[in-house]
Amino acid sequence: MFKLFSKGFWDVIARLILRNKIGILLAIIVATYFFSLQWDNMRFTYTEANLLPDDHEVNISYNNFLDTFGEEGNLIVLGVKDSSLFTIDKLNAWNKLSHSFLEYDAVETVISIKDLQKLVKDTENEKFNLEPFIKDSITSLEQIDKLQNELFHKYPFYDNFLFNKDTKTVRTAIYMNKEIVNTSARKDFVIDVLADKIEAFEKEYDLDVRVSGMPYIRTLNSQVIINEINWFVIAALLVTSIIFFFFFRSFRATFISLIVVCIGVMWTLGIIGLFNYEITVLTALIPPLIIVIGIPNCIFLINKYQHEVKLHGNKVKSLQRVITKIGNATLMTNVTTASGFATFILTESKLLKEFGVVASLSILAIFILCLLIIPIIYTFLPFPKDRHLEHLNKRWIGGFVNWMEWMVKQRRIAIYSISVLLLVVSMIGIYQIRISGSLVEDMPKEAEFFKDIRFFEEEFNGIMPLEFMVDTKRKKGVMKLSTLKRMDDLEDLIIEIPELSKPISVVSLVKYSKQAYYNGNPKYYQLPTSQENNFILSYAKNSSSNVDLLNNFVDSTGQYARITTFMKDVGTDKMERIEEDLQNKIDKVFPKKRYDVTMTGKALVFQKGTKYLVKNLAISLSLAILLISLFMAYMFRSGRMIIISLIPNLLPLLVTAGLMGYLGVPIKPSTILVFSIAFGISVDDTIHFLAKYRQELQANNWKIKVSVYGALKETGVSMFYTSIVLFFGFSVFTISSFGGTVALGALVSATLLFAMLSNLLLLPSLLLSLERNIANKEVLRKPPINIIPEEDDKEENFKN
């Protein structure tokens, strides 16, 4: 029997692969066909990313609100800021456009200027009646003038709801059917109906119609994600293949690598479909990520094959050595990378769990594909030509390796000094990092729907709903005057906060009722006194429209009320201050024994999710470091080696974090992935270097200096190649229109570049300076894993 991952193990694996070529290729084809069948199960997300676990108190509060009042993110708003709208033809056309959407099942109700009602007192029958501002259609400019005068000056109930009286901006509210707002039917309505109708209206009437609201934003945002997946995959394939060809100057090697990573992408999409996961802004990154990670695997395997062929000219022996000598190190590097992603599985966030599952399984799958396909294909191909091996002797590569060796030999103090300086500067930068929990910050800044978000923020103070649910703990407790006054006090604070819009609640309706009771006099738009309240409620109870007016603000039992406001896109720090001010007011105004008031809404849930994610970052990164430390301990049986191997990989992470602080890049759901991704990938170079270092120690009679320089010479080229591929591979994410994805690509690229230099300069320097005990033969004679010393290893090392 052979020991797992020992020389005997990899010898057996090599024989199995090379002797069962046809069977393995057929198995891969069948597996690829199976995964392709799963593509039909893929679906794109129709909801916002919820980063919190289902049992988190913020999610529980939000779901309780939804159970009471239904989906709150079902509002689409259309807006026009143009004085020419107030003409007979255009205003009638605007109202007609608004009401045309009622023809569709996707729409629950529409409120436009034509739908606005006056609450009129009927003294004879002691009730309120509703009368429209516009009975049929506009027929004269006098009607328009009267309408503007009444809306802008006499009825504050509607102020800042469908119009802005200061800028004369008008909007229409379209409430989508709550049953379909989180399904594909929403996309069909927004893309095929809403967008087409608005475009036709704009052309005919020469008006610029702005559109926003959560259903609209989510639909267009998801569409951008879908479109970018294709671009990412194409760009990743193009960039990595060009760099690969530049290094190897071989169409054959480039084509083989592309075949491997393309199959890997097909398997990745199949895994997403197999688990019935949604394609989100995170899972959309995985296919190009697999390309970027898969190409370095190909580089190490092909580079080793060509090196072996050049050394002794035996193709079969070369392919066997590729598997036995590189297979183990490549397995370790892919396992550590997969472990970095797998730590997300341990979080309670469904979104991150799915990302972690798909990414880790896909990375292991691309390793298996590389290990199987590359050696098998090369068995069918002719012996490499001299031009295919020329890259091994390039002067500039030799010069680069010589420079690294000179730096490690002659400039070790400078390397340590620069490392310490970078550490200090980075720590200062880390203290400047801010956290962002914005729903819209990562959205494409150049997209029209993003510009429309800013438009509505300027005109109506935002479109992201922030809800307050008031539980009076007794039936019909909402309409008690004491409750209404408390709600009014809270609304006064909301109005004072410039980042929040004017609130809408039953309080406004009661004020409107008092105004109507006093024959529409706007100075009576206020809460009634206790004496007035009895008269007004008697009128309200007799009004047939009462239920319709109340059902959006008060539940059927009268126990729960909602206050709805809309917020601008504010940073996490400012949002926390706003939340604190509101919570202080709630605690002061609403006695906890009598009321239970909760603050909720999609914007708040997302912001809380970001805070939760930041807290879990330390946990997931710590787990990744722990797992990788265990791998190192398993390989080397030395605590000192664990420390030495971690330092060159933690330093780049700190440098990147410092850069984020200096450049003003916030911690958010997209950029938070940088650290786990970069750490999992950068440690690959460490493993390759230390694996070769072990071989060199065994081949050079445990001489540390000779072993370090020998490892540097052989692995330096492959590490340089793979780091450059990874740098440009992750750089493709900078073509994204999502700010977070751009930051992710740029930061991971920069981190991996720092990691390459750290592993090529700092790591060998540490080995030479600190690693004295590791040369103890008794320790190294018991490698649980390894990298097998061949008879001609020593000769091979000196030939390099």
C-alpha positions in Angstrom: 0.0 0.0 0.0 1.0 3.6 -0.6 0.6 6.6 1.6 -2.0 9.2 0.5 -0.4 11.9 -1.6 3.0 10.2 -1.4 5.2 9.3 -4.3 3.5 5.9 -4.6 0.1 7.6 -4.6 1.0 10.0 -7.5 2.8 7.2 -9.4 -0.5 5.2 -9.3 -2.5 8.3 -10.4 -0.1 8.9 -13.3 -0.4 5.3 -14.5 -4.2 5.4 -14.2 -4.4 8.6 -16.2 -2.0 7.7 -18.9 -3.3 4.1 -19.3 -7.0 5.0 -19.4 -6.9 8.0 -21.7 -9.9 7.2 -23.9 -12.1 6.2 -20.9 -11.2 9.4 -19.0 -11.9 11.6 -22.0 -15.3 9.9 -22.6 -16.1 10.4 -18.9 -15.3 14.1 -19.2 -17.5 14.4 -22.2 -20.4 12.6 -20.5 -20.0 14.8 -17.3 -19.9 18.0 -19.5 -23.1 16.9 -21.3 -24.7 16.2 -17.9 -23.7 19.7 -16.6 -25.0 21.3 -19.8 -28.4 19.8 -19.1 -28.5 21.6 -15.8 -28.2 25.0 -17.5 -32.0 25.1 -17.9 -32.3 25.3 -14.1 -30.3 28.5 -13.9 -32.3 31.6 -13.1 -31.4 35.2 -12.6 -32.2 36.8 -9.3 -35.3 39.0 -9.1 -34.7 40.3 -5.6 -32.1 42.4 -3.9 -29.2 40.7 -2.3 -30.1 39.8 1.3 -26.8 39.4 3.1 -28.4 38.6 6.5 -29.4 35.1 7.7 -33.1 34.4 7.7 -33.3 34.3 11.5 -31.6 37.6 12.0 -33.8 40.1 13.9 -33.6 42.7 11.1 -34.9 40.1 8.6 -37.6 38.9 11.1 -38.8 42.5 11.5 -38.9 43.1 7.8 -40.8 39.9 7.1 -43.3 40.7 9.8 -43.9 44.1 8.1 -44.4 42.3 4.7 -46.8 39.9 6.3 -48.8 42.8 7.7 -48.8 45.2 4.8 -47.4 43.2 1.8 -44.5 43.9 -0.5 -43.2 47.5 0.0 -40.9 47.5 -2.9 -43.6 47.5 -5.6 -43.7 51.1 -6.5 -42.5 52.4 -9.9 -42.5 56.2 -10.4 -42.5 58.2 -13.6 -41.5 61.8 -13.5 -41.3 64.9 -15.8 -39.7 68.2 -15.0 -40.8 70.3 -17.9 -43.0 73.4 -17.8 -44.5 72.4 -21.2 -46.2 69.5 -19.6 -48.8 71.9 -18.3 -50.5 72.3 -21.7 -53.8 70.8 -22.7 -52.4 68.1 -25.1 -49.4 67.1 -23.0 -51.2 66.9 -19.7 -54.0 64.8 -21.1 -51.5 62.6 -22.8 -49.6 62.2 -19.6 -52.7 61.1 -17.7 -53.6 58.8 -20.6 -50.2 57.2 -20.5 -50.4 56.7 -16.8 -53.8 55.0 -17.0 -52.8 52.8 -19.9 -50.7 50.6 -17.5 -53.9 49.5 -15.7 -54.6 47.2 -18.7 -51.9 44.9 -17.5 -52.1 42.2 -14.9 -48.7 43.2 -13.6 -50.1 46.5 -12.3 -52.2 46.7 -9.2 -53.1 50.4 -9.3 -51.9 53.7 -10.8 -52.1 57.1 -9.2 -51.6 60.1 -11.5 -52.7 63.8 -11.2 -56.0 62.8 -12.7 -56.6 60.3 -9.9 -56.1 62.9 -7.1 -59.3 63.5 -5.1 -60.6 66.3 -3.0 -62.0 65.3 0.3 -65.2 67.3 0.5 -67.5 67.7 3.5 -71.2 66.7 3.0 -72.9 68.5 5.8 -76.4 67.1 5.0 -75.4 63.5 5.2 -72.6 64.1 7.7 -69.9 62.4 5.7 -67.0 63.1 3.4 -67.1 62.6 -0.3 -64.3 62.3 -2.8 -64.4 64.6 -5.8 -61.7 64.4 -8.6 -59.6 67.5 -9.4 -60.0 66.5 -13.1 -63.4 65.0 -14.0 -62.8 63.8 -17.5 -60.0 65.6 -19.3 -58.4 69.0 -19.5 -60.2 71.2 -22.0 -58.8 74.7 -21.2 -55.8 76.5 -19.8 -58.1 77.9 -17.1 -58.5 74.4 -15.8 -54.8 73.9 -15.7 -54.2 77.1 -13.8 -56.9 76.2 -11.3 -55.4 72.7 -10.9 -51.9 74.1 -10.3 -53.2 76.6 -7.8 -55.2 74.0 -5.8 -52.5 71.3 -5.8 -49.5 73.6 -5.1 -51.2 75.8 -2.5 -54.4 74.4 -1.1 -53.9 70.7 -0.5 -50.7 70.0 1.4 -51.8 66.3 1.7 -50.5 65.7 -1.8 -47.4 67.9 -1.5 -44.2 66.0 -2.4 -46.2 62.9 -3.3 -47.1 63.4 -7.0 -45.6 66.8 -7.4 -42.9 69.2 -6.2 -44.5 72.5 -5.8 -41.2 74.4 -5.9 -39.8 72.9 -9.1 -43.2 71.9 -10.7 -41.9 68.4 -11.2 -44.8 65.9 -11.7 -44.8 62.2 -11.2 -47.0 59.2 -11.5 -47.0 56.2 -9.1 -47.5 52.7 -10.5 -48.0 50.0 -7.9 -47.1 46.6 -9.3 -49.0 43.5 -8.4 -47.3 42.3 -5.1 -47.6 38.6 -6.3 -45.4 39.1 -9.3 -43.1 41.8 -8.3 -40.3 39.3 -7.4 -40.8 37.1 -10.4 -39.8 37.0 -14.1 -43.2 38.7 -14.9 -41.8 41.9 -13.5 -39.0 41.9 -16.1 -41.5 41.2 -18.9 -43.6 44.2 -17.9 -40.7 46.6 -17.3 -38.7 45.7 -20.4 -41.5 44.9 -22.9 -44.3 47.2 -21.8 -43.1 50.1 -19.6 -39.9 50.9 -21.5 -41.6 50.8 -24.9 -44.5 52.9 -23.9 -42.4 55.6 -22.3 -40.0 55.7 -25.3 -43.0 56.2 -27.7 -44.4 58.9 -25.5 -41.1 60.8 -25.3 -40.8 60.8 -29.1 -44.3 62.0 -29.7 -44.5 64.7 -27.1 -40.8 65.7 -26.8 -40.7 65.2 -23.0 -37.9 63.6 -21.0 -39.6 61.0 -18.8 -37.6 59.8 -15.7 -38.3 56.4 -14.4 -37.4 54.8 -11.1 -38.6 52.8 -8.2 -37.2 49.5 -6.8 -38.9 47.1 -9.3 -37.6 49.2 -12.2 -34.1 49.5 -10.7 -33.8 45.9 -9.9 -34.9 44.8 -13.4 -32.5 47.0 -15.2 -29.7 46.2 -12.8 -30.2 42.5 -13.2 -30.2 43.0 -17.0 -26.8 44.7 -16.8 -25.5 41.7 -14.7 -26.7 39.2 -17.3 -25.1 41.2 -20.2 -21.8 41.5 -18.3 -21.4 37.8 -17.7 -20.8 37.2 -21.4 -18.4 40.1 -21.6 -16.5 38.9 -18.6 -16.1 35.4 -20.0 -15.1 36.6 -23.4 -12.7 39.2 -22.0 -11.1 36.7 -19.5 -10.6 34.2 -22.3 -9.1 36.8 -24.6 -6.8 38.4 -22.1 -5.5 35.2 -20.5 -5.0 33.4 -23.9 -3.1 36.4 -25.3 -0.8 36.5 -22.2 -0.4 32.7 -22.3 0.6 32.8 -25.9 3.0 35.7 -25.3 4.8 33.6 -22.7 4.8 30.2 -24.5 4.6 31.3 -28.1 2.6 28.1 -28.9 -0.8 28.0 -30.5 -1.0 24.4 -29.4 -0.5 25.0 -25.7 -2.8 28.1 -25.8 -5.6 26.1 -27.5 -5.3 23.2 -25.0 -5.6 25.7 -22.1 -8.6 27.3 -23.6 -10.3 24.0 -24.0 -9.7 23.1 -20.4 -11.0 26.4 -19.0 -14.0 26.5 -21.3 -15.1 23.0 -20.0 -14.5 24.4 -16.5 -16.9 27.3 -17.2 -19.5 24.8 -18.5 -19.2 22.7 -15.4 -19.5 25.9 -13.2 -22.7 26.9 -14.9 -23.9 23.3 -14.5 -23.1 23.4 -10.8 -25.2 26.6 -10.4 -28.1 24.9 -12.3 -27.7 21.6 -10.4 -28.2 23.4 -7.0 -31.0 25.6 -8.4 -29.1 28.7 -7.4 -29.8 32.2 -8.7 -27.3 34.1 -10.7 -26.5 37.1 -8.6 -23.9 39.9 -8.8 -21.6 37.5 -6.9 -22.2 34.2 -8.7 -21.9 36.0 -12.0 -18.2 36.5 -11.2 -17.4 32.8 -10.9 -17.2 31.8 -14.6 -14.5 34.3 -15.5 -12.9 33.6 -12.1 -12.6 30.0 -13.1 -10.9 31.0 -16.3 -8.4 33.3 -14.4 -7.7 30.5 -11.9 -7.6 27.7 -14.4 -5.0 29.2 -16.7 -2.2 29.3 -14.0 -2.9 25.6 -13.4 -2.3 25.1 -17.1 0.9 27.2 -17.0 2.4 25.1 -14.2 1.6 21.8 -15.9 2.6 22.8 -19.4 5.7 24.6 -18.2 6.8 21.5 -16.3 6.1 19.2 -19.2 8.2 21.4 -21.6 11.0 21.6 -19.0 11.1 17.9 -18.6 11.1 17.3 -22.4 13.9 19.7 -22.8 15.8 18.0 -20.0 15.8 14.4 -21.1 13.7 14.2 -24.3 11.4 11.4 -23.1 7.8 12.4 -23.7 6.1 9.6 -21.6 8.5 10.1 -18.7 7.9 13.9 -18.9 4.1 13.5 -18.7 4.4 11.1 -15.8 6.6 13.5 -14.0 4.2 16.3 -14.7 1.5 14.4 -12.7 3.8 13.0 -10.0 5.8 16.2 -9.3 3.4 19.0 -10.1 0.1 17.3 -9.4 0.7 17.3 -5.7 1.7 21.0 -5.4 -1.2 21.9 -7.8 -3.6 20.0 -5.7 -2.5 21.8 -2.6 -2.7 25.2 -4.3 -6.2 24.6 -5.6 -7.4 23.2 -2.3 -6.1 26.3 -0.5 -7.8 28.5 -3.0 -11.0 26.6 -2.7 -10.7 26.8 1.1 -10.5 30.6 0.8 -13.9 30.6 -1.0 -15.3 27.8 1.1 -15.1 29.9 4.3 -18.1 31.8 3.0 -20.1 28.6 3.4 -19.8 29.0 7.1 -21.5 32.4 7.2 -25.2 32.6 7.8 -25.8 34.6 4.6 -27.6 32.6 1.9 -26.0 34.8 -0.8 -22.5 34.2 0.5 -23.1 30.5 1.1 -24.1 29.9 -2.5 -21.1 31.9 -3.7 -18.8 29.8 -1.5 -20.3 26.5 -2.6 -20.1 27.2 -6.3 -16.7 28.8 -6.3 -15.0 26.1 -4.2 -16.5 23.2 -6.1 -15.6 24.9 -9.4 -12.0 25.4 -8.4 -11.6 21.8 -7.5 -13.3 20.8 -10.7 -10.9 22.9 -12.8 -8.0 21.3 -11.0 -9.3 17.8 -11.9 -9.8 18.9 -15.5 -6.3 20.3 -15.8 -4.7 17.2 -14.3 -6.6 14.9 -16.6 -6.9 16.7 -19.9 -3.5 18.3 -20.3 -1.3 15.1 -19.9 -3.8 13.1 -22.0 -3.9 15.5 -24.9 -0.2 15.8 -25.0 0.1 12.0 -25.3 -1.7 12.3 -28.7 0.4 15.3 -29.8 3.9 15.1 -31.5 7.1 15.9 -29.6 7.3 19.7 -28.9 9.3 21.6 -31.5 12.3 23.7 -30.5 10.4 27.0 -31.0 7.9 25.7 -28.3 10.7 25.5 -25.8 12.4 28.8 -26.6 10.6 30.6 -23.9 12.6 28.6 -21.3 15.8 30.4 -22.5 14.5 33.9 -22.9 17.1 36.4 -21.7 14.7 38.8 -20.0 13.3 35.9 -18.0 16.8 34.9 -17.0 17.6 38.5 -16.1 14.5 38.7 -14.0 15.4 35.5 -12.1 19.0 36.7 -11.6 17.7 40.0 -10.3 15.5 38.2 -7.7 18.5 36.1 -6.7 20.7 39.2 -6.4 18.1 41.0 -4.3 17.8 38.0 -1.9 21.6 37.7 -1.6 22.6 41.3 -1.4 19.6 43.4 -0.5 17.9 41.4 2.2 18.0 44.3 4.7 16.4 46.6 2.1 13.6 44.0 1.5 12.9 43.8 5.2 13.0 47.6 5.6 10.6 48.2 2.7 8.2 45.4 4.1 8.1 47.1 7.5 7.6 50.5 5.9 4.7 49.2 3.8 3.2 47.6 6.9 3.3 50.9 8.9 1.9 53.0 6.1 -0.8 50.4 5.4 -1.9 50.3 9.0 -2.4 54.1 8.9 -4.5 53.7 5.7 -6.6 50.9 7.3 -7.9 53.3 9.9 -9.3 55.5 7.1 -11.4 52.7 5.6 -15.1 53.4 5.7 -18.0 51.0 5.4 -20.7 51.4 2.8 -24.2 49.8 3.0 -25.7 51.6 0.0 -28.1 49.8 -2.3 -27.2 51.9 -5.3 -23.5 52.7 -4.8 -22.3 49.8 -7.0 -24.8 50.4 -9.7 -23.6 51.6 -13.2 -23.1 55.3 -12.9 -23.5 55.9 -16.6 -26.8 54.0 -16.9 -29.9 56.1 -17.4 -31.7 54.4 -14.6 -28.9 55.5 -12.2 -29.2 59.1 -13.4 -32.9 58.8 -12.8 -32.3 57.7 -9.2 -30.3 60.9 -8.7 -33.1 62.9 -10.3 -35.7 61.6 -7.9 -33.4 62.1 -5.0 -33.0 65.7 -5.9 -36.7 66.3 -6.6 -38.4 64.0 -4.0 -35.6 63.1 -1.6 -35.1 59.5 -2.7 -36.8 56.4 -3.9 -35.6 53.8 -1.4 -38.4 53.0 1.0 -37.8 53.3 4.8 -40.7 52.0 6.8 -41.9 52.3 10.4 -44.4 49.9 11.7 -46.3 50.9 14.8 -47.9 48.1 16.9 -50.4 49.6 19.3 -50.8 46.2 21.0 -54.6 46.5 20.8 -57.3 46.5 18.1 -58.3 49.9 16.7 -55.5 51.4 18.7 -54.1 53.3 15.7 -57.0 55.8 15.5 -56.7 56.8 19.1 -55.8 60.5 19.1 -52.9 59.9 21.5 -51.4 57.4 19.0 -51.8 59.8 16.1 -50.1 62.6 18.0 -47.1 60.3 18.8 -46.9 59.4 15.1 -47.1 63.0 14.2 -44.1 63.8 16.5 -42.1 61.1 14.8 -43.0 62.5 11.4 -41.9 66.0 12.4 -38.4 64.6 13.0 -38.4 62.7 9.7 -39.3 66.0 7.9 -36.4 67.7 9.6 -33.9 65.1 8.2 -32.9 66.3 4.7 -32.0 62.8 3.5 -35.6 61.6 4.0 -38.7 62.5 2.1 -42.0 63.7 3.5 -43.6 60.8 5.3 -46.9 59.3 4.3 -49.2 57.7 6.9 -52.7 57.7 8.4 -51.7 61.0 10.2 -51.7 62.8 6.9 -55.1 61.4 6.1 -56.5 62.5 9.5 -55.1 66.0 8.9 -56.7 66.1 5.5 -60.0 65.1 7.1 -59.8 68.0 9.4 -59.1 70.3 6.5 -62.1 68.9 4.7 -64.2 69.3 7.8 -63.4 73.0 7.7 -64.4 73.3 4.1 -60.9 72.8 2.6 -59.2 75.6 4.4 -55.4 74.7 4.3 -54.6 76.3 7.7 -56.6 73.5 9.3 -54.4 70.8 7.8 -53.5 69.5 11.3 -54.5 66.9 13.8 -57.8 67.5 15.4 -58.4 68.3 19.1 -60.1 65.6 21.1 -63.4 67.4 20.7 -63.0 67.8 17.0 -61.9 64.2 16.6 -65.3 62.9 17.6 -67.0 64.9 14.9 -64.4 64.1 12.2 -64.5 60.4 13.0 -68.2 60.3 12.7 -68.0 61.8 9.3 -65.2 59.4 8.3 -67.2 56.4 9.4 -70.0 57.3 7.2 -67.7 57.8 4.2 -67.8 54.9 1.7 -64.3 55.7 0.7 -62.9 55.4 4.2 -61.7 51.8 3.9 -59.9 52.5 0.6 -58.1 55.5 2.0 -57.0 53.6 5.1 -56.0 50.2 3.9 -52.5 51.2 2.7 -51.7 52.9 6.1 -53.5 50.7 8.7 -54.1 47.0 8.8 -57.6 45.4 8.9 -57.6 45.1 12.7 -56.6 48.7 13.3 -53.7 47.5 15.5 -50.9 48.2 13.1 -50.0 51.4 11.3 -47.2 52.2 8.9 -45.2 55.4 8.2 -43.6 55.4 4.9 -40.7 57.6 3.8 -38.1 57.5 1.1 -34.5 58.0 1.6 -31.6 59.2 -0.5 -28.5 57.1 -1.1 -26.5 57.9 2.0 -23.4 56.4 3.4 -23.4 53.9 6.2 -22.1 56.3 8.8 -24.8 58.9 8.0 -27.5 56.2 7.9 -26.4 55.0 11.3 -26.6 58.6 12.7 -30.1 59.0 11.2 -31.2 55.6 12.6 -29.9 56.6 16.0 -31.7 59.9 16.0 -35.0 58.2 14.9 -34.6 55.5 17.5 -34.0 58.0 20.2 -37.2 59.8 19.2 -39.1 56.5 19.0 -38.0 55.5 22.5 -38.9 58.9 23.9 -42.3 59.2 22.2 -43.7 55.7 22.2 -43.7 54.0 25.7 -42.5 50.4 25.2 -45.3 49.0 27.4 -48.0 50.4 25.1 -46.2 50.4 21.7 -43.8 48.4 19.7 -42.2 50.4 16.9 -39.9 48.9 14.4 -37.8 50.5 11.7 -37.4 48.5 8.5 -37.4 48.6 4.7 -35.1 47.3 2.0 -32.5 50.0 2.3 -32.1 49.4 6.0 -31.9 45.6 5.6 -29.2 46.0 3.0 -27.2 48.4 5.2 -27.5 46.0 8.2 -26.4 43.2 5.9 -23.2 45.0 5.0 -22.4 45.5 8.7 -23.0 41.8 9.2 -20.8 41.0 6.3 -17.9 43.1 7.7 -18.2 41.3 11.0 -18.1 37.9 9.2 -15.1 39.0 7.1 -12.8 38.6 10.0 -14.2 35.2 10.8 -14.0 33.9 7.2 -10.5 35.3 6.7 -9.4 33.8 10.0 -10.8 30.5 9.0 -9.0 30.7 5.7 -5.7 31.4 7.4 -6.3 28.6 9.9 -7.1 26.1 7.1 -4.0 27.1 5.1 -1.9 26.9 8.3 -3.1 23.4 8.8 -2.1 22.5 5.2 1.4 24.0 5.8 1.7 22.1 9.1 0.7 18.9 7.3 3.4 19.5 4.6 6.3 20.7 6.8 5.6 19.6 10.4 7.1 22.9 11.5 5.5 25.8 13.3 8.2 28.2 12.2 7.5 27.3 8.5 3.8 28.1 9.0 4.7 31.6 10.2 7.2 32.1 7.4 4.7 31.0 4.8 1.9 33.3 6.1 3.9 36.5 6.4 4.4 37.0 2.6 0.7 36.5 2.1 -0.7 38.6 4.9 1.5 41.6 4.0 -0.1 42.1 0.6 -3.6 42.0 2.2 -2.6 44.7 4.6 -1.2 46.8 1.8 -4.4 46.4 -0.2 -6.5 47.4 2.9 -4.3 50.4 3.3 -4.7 51.4 -0.3 -8.5 51.1 0.1 -8.3 53.6 3.0 -6.1 56.1 1.1 -8.1 55.8 -2.2 -11.4 56.1 -0.4 -12.6 52.6 -1.6 -15.2 51.5 1.1 -15.7 48.1 2.5 -18.9 46.8 0.9 -20.4 43.4 -0.2 -18.3 43.5 -3.4 -14.9 44.7 -2.1 -15.1 42.6 1.0 -14.5 39.5 -1.1 -11.0 40.9 -2.1 -9.3 39.6 1.0 -10.5 36.0 0.9 -10.0 35.6 -2.8 -6.6 37.2 -2.9 -5.3 35.3 0.1 -6.6 32.0 -1.2 -4.8 32.6 -4.6 -1.6 34.3 -3.4 -0.8 31.4 -1.1 -0.5 29.2 -4.2 2.8 30.7 -5.0 4.0 30.1 -1.5 3.1 26.4 -1.8 4.8 26.0 -5.2 7.9 27.7 -3.9 8.1 25.7 -0.6 7.3 22.5 -2.3 10.2 22.9 -4.7 12.3 24.1 -1.7 11.7 20.8 0.0 12.8 18.9 -3.1 15.9 21.0 -3.2 16.7 20.4 0.4 16.5 16.6 -0.2 18.5 16.8 -3.4 21.2 19.1 -2.0 21.9 17.4 1.3 19.8 19.9 3.4 21.9 22.9 2.4 19.6 25.9 2.9 21.2 28.5 0.7 21.6 26.2 -2.3 18.1 25.0 -1.9 16.5 28.4 -1.6 18.3 29.7 -4.8 17.5 26.5 -6.6 13.8 26.8 -5.8 13.9 30.4 -6.7 15.4 29.7 -10.2 12.9 26.9 -11.1 9.7 28.2 -9.6 10.4 31.9 -10.2 9.5 31.7 -13.9 6.2 29.9 -13.4 5.3 32.1 -10.5 6.0 35.2 -12.6 3.9 33.8 -15.5 0.9 32.9 -13.3 1.0 36.2 -11.4 1.0 38.2 -14.6 -1.9 36.1 -16.0 -3.8 36.5 -12.7 -3.1 40.3 -12.7 -4.5 40.8 -16.1 -7.1 38.2 -15.7 -8.7 39.9 -12.7 -8.2 43.2 -14.5 -11.0 42.3 -16.9 -13.4 43.0 -14.0 -12.5 46.6 -14.4 -14.5 46.8 -17.6 -17.6 46.3 -15.5 -20.1 49.1 -15.2 -20.6 48.2 -11.5 -18.3 50.2 -9.2 -17.9 47.3 -6.8 -16.9 44.9 -9.5 -14.4 47.4 -10.8 -12.9 47.8 -7.4 -12.8 44.1 -6.8 -10.9 43.5 -10.0 -8.4 46.3 -9.4 -7.8 45.4 -5.8 -7.3 41.7 -6.3 -5.0 42.4 -9.3 -2.9 44.8 -7.1 -2.9 42.3 -4.2 -1.7 39.4 -6.4 1.1 41.6 -7.8 2.2 42.5 -4.3 1.9 38.8 -3.4 4.1 37.7 -6.3 6.9 40.1 -5.2 6.4 39.2 -1.6 6.8 35.4 -2.4 9.7 35.9 -4.7 11.7 38.3 -2.5 10.4 38.3 1.1 9.8 34.5 1.4 13.2 33.3 0.3 14.8 36.1 2.5 12.9 34.8 5.5 13.9 31.3 4.8 17.6 32.3 4.6 17.4 34.4 7.8 15.1 32.4 10.0 14.9 28.9 8.8 17.7 27.1 10.5 15.9 24.3 12.3 13.9 23.2 9.2 17.0 21.5 7.8 16.9 18.9 10.5 16.9 15.6 8.7 14.8 13.9 11.2 11.9 16.4 10.5 12.3 16.2 6.8 12.5 12.4 6.6 8.8 12.2 7.5 7.1 14.2 4.9 3.4 13.4 4.9 3.1 14.9 1.5 5.6 15.2 -1.0 7.3 16.0 -3.7 9.3 13.2 -4.7 13.1 13.5 -5.1 14.1 11.9 -8.4 17.5 10.4 -9.1 18.4 13.2 -11.4 16.8 16.0 -9.3 20.1 17.4 -8.2 21.5 17.4 -11.7 18.3 19.0 -13.0 18.5 21.8 -10.4 21.9 22.8 -11.4 21.1 22.6 -15.1 18.4 25.2 -14.5 
